[in-house]
Amino acid sequence: MIFSTRVFDPHNPASAAFNHSVCELMRLGGKPNLVDYFPFLRFLDPQGVCRQMAKHFKEMYDFVDLFLQKRLASGSESHRKNDSMKDFLDVLLDFRSQEFTLVDIRALIAEFFIAGTETTTSTVEWAMAEFIRNPQKLNRVRQELDEVVGCNRRLEESDLDRLPYLHTAVKEIFRLHTPVPLLLPQKAESSCVLQGIVIPKDSQVLVNVWASGRDPSIWKKPSEFLPERFLEGENSKIDYKGQNFELIPFGAGRRICAGLPLASRMVQLILALLLHSFEWMLPDGRSCEEMDMTDELGITLKKSAELTLIPVPRLSHHAYEQ
């Protein structure tokens, strides 16, 4: 969407380095740093967090610069004349000015990759892991997919609005495995009192949405993967678009994540395609009970052990040729 080309290519050393930098920035961003508590140590950077962050940001910027310079050198004005053919880099270049320079464009694109890739992939990975661990839930979502889409064609984005159980499964994943467990830091614009606690002006506030998603006073069986909880009763009215504070994986209010519509759509689409197109097996004959479901905290909440599955086609042969 940004460059009109594949970026994460494991056979390209520059791309692999870029991918590594994105992952490392997410990890380092969630790592406890002494200078946050003892600012007078900032110039020493005792844990080397700032130095490592600067190194990975430079690698990201260098990679983005390759695409910027290639697009500028190609003089692709004719490509940008047709709005329907524009990618996001074209749009940003159209807005280039003395106030919005190539440096700003580069930084903005880097932010999009940091915020929009790790969160989506980790959410899809958790969803696949939960479905593999819960075969009954997997069979139910597959039954819905087969009824709506069938086995003679691939799922299309237009099918998503007719998949209510899939939607509830995505809600449940956002509740149980919140992509950004502490959201992004907030700052109190004025002093206030919240449930008897005084929060001074300019305080940094971290909202623990991971804890609220597993609060037994809010959710029944909070540690279990139960998409059905959102199908009936009061929970059926709950959504993750910032209006229901029981479930705010994207935040709420003026600081809500700007990428919510895209992230929600992409998670649903990728997950539906994976579940509809293939059967999935654990390698080496392992059972689902043996899966490692521990997590690892960075800015995002990733699985400690990457999920490894073997795909087996389940659709008609011609469906994969479309």
Residue pairs with C-beta under 8 A, 6 or more apart in sequence:
1 87
1 88
2 87
2 88
2 89
2 109
2 112
2 113
3 67
3 87
3 89
4 87
4 89
7 15
7 18
7 113
8 15
8 18
8 19
9 15
9 16
10 16
10 19
14 63
14 66
15 63
17 59
17 63
18 59
18 60
18 63
21 56
21 57
21 59
21 60
21 63
22 60
22 113
22 114
22 117
22 118
23 118
24 52
24 56
25 53
25 56
25 57
25 60
25 114
26 114
26 118
26 298
26 299
26 300
27 298
27 299
28 49
28 52
28 53
28 56
28 298
29 53
29 298
29 299
30 182
30 297
30 298
30 299
30 300
31 47
31 49
31 298
33 47
33 49
34 41
34 46
34 47
35 41
35 42
35 44
35 45
35 46
35 49
35 50
42 50
45 51
57 110
60 110
60 113
60 114
61 106
61 107
61 110
64 106
64 109
64 110
65 106
67 89
68 89
68 102
68 105
68 106
71 89
71 90
71 93
72 93
76 90
79 85
79 86
79 90
80 86
80 90
80 93
80 94
86 94
88 109
88 112
89 105
89 109
92 105
92 108
92 109
93 105
96 102
96 105
115 257
115 259
116 259
116 262
116 263
118 299
118 300
118 302
119 179
119 180
119 263
119 300
120 179
120 263
120 266
120 267
120 270
122 177
122 179
122 300
122 301
122 302
122 303
123 173
123 174
123 177
123 179
123 263
123 267
124 267
124 270
124 271
124 274
125 302
125 303
125 306
125 307
126 173
126 176
126 177
126 303
127 169
127 170
127 173
127 267
127 271
128 271
128 274
128 280
128 307
128 309
129 291
129 293
129 303
129 307
130 137
130 172
130 173
130 176
130 177
130 225
131 137
131 138
131 141
131 169
131 275
132 138
132 280
132 282
132 288
132 291
132 307
132 309
133 225
133 288
133 289
133 291
133 293
134 225
135 288
137 169
137 225
137 227
138 275
140 165
141 163
141 165
141 166
141 169
141 227
141 275
142 275
142 276
144 163
144 164
144 165
144 166
145 155
145 163
145 166
145 272
145 275
145 276
146 276
148 159
148 162
148 163
149 155
149 159
149 276
151 314
151 315
151 316
151 319
152 315
152 316
152 318
152 319
153 315
153 319
153 322
154 273
154 276
154 277
154 315
154 319
154 320
154 322
155 269
155 272
155 273
155 276
155 277
157 265
157 269
159 272
160 166
160 265
160 268
160 269
160 272
163 268
163 272
164 231
165 227
165 231
166 268
166 271
166 272
167 230
167 268
168 227
168 228
168 229
168 230
168 231
169 227
169 271
170 264
170 267
170 268
170 271
171 227
171 230
171 238
171 239
171 240
171 247
172 225
172 226
172 227
172 229
172 230
173 267
174 213
174 240
174 247
174 249
175 213
175 219
175 247
175 249
176 213
176 214
176 223
176 225
177 295
177 301
178 209
178 210
178 213
178 249
178 301
179 249
179 300
179 301
180 209
180 249
180 299
180 300
180 301
181 208
181 209
181 210
181 297
181 301
182 206
182 207
182 208
182 209
182 210
183 206
183 207
183 209
183 248
183 251
184 251
184 255
185 204
185 205
185 206
186 204
186 205
186 206
186 207
186 255
187 202
187 203
187 204
187 205
188 199
188 200
188 201
188 202
188 203
188 205
189 201
190 201
191 198
191 199
191 200
191 201
192 198
192 199
193 199
199 205
207 248
207 251
209 248
209 249
210 301
212 218
212 245
212 246
212 248
213 219
213 222
213 246
213 247
213 249
214 222
214 223
215 222
216 222
218 246
219 229
219 246
220 229
229 235
230 236
230 238
237 244
238 244
238 246
238 247
239 247
240 247
240 248
240 249
240 250
240 260
240 264
241 250
241 256
241 260
242 248
242 250
242 251
242 252
242 253
242 256
242 260
243 252
245 252
250 256
250 257
250 259
250 260
250 263
251 257
257 263
274 280
276 314
276 315
277 311
277 313
277 314
277 315
277 319
277 320
278 311
278 312
278 313
278 314
279 311
279 312
279 313
279 314
280 309
280 310
280 311
280 312
281 309
281 310
281 312
282 288
282 290
282 291
282 308
282 309
282 310
283 308
283 309
283 310
291 307
292 303
292 304
292 305
293 303
294 303
294 304
294 305
295 301
295 302
295 303
295 304
296 302
296 303
296 304
313 320
